[in-house]
């Protein structure tokens, strides 16, 4: 921006997110600020920004081509799978693991 001439106009944005702010604003309100901001960013980035448990990431990895970022950064970087009896039975029934 420093290299642009003084009268150079800013480009038009593709999307705008408006929020209400005053000295009484509670920035941690889930329905008033966090959820609309997350949905705006998801729309801009065309991805799912929710956090998922390891079991959900495991199922996403088996059934989808594109994983949510939380699964890519956590589960797929070998940070472990929180196992359960139900998940073990599912893996055995699907032929992914042998039953010992």
PyMOL commands that set and color helices and strands:
alter all, ss='L'
color gray80, all
select helices_A, chain A and resi 30-45+54-63+69-73+75-77+85-93
alter helices_A, ss='H'
color red, helices_A
deselect
rebuild
show_as cartoon
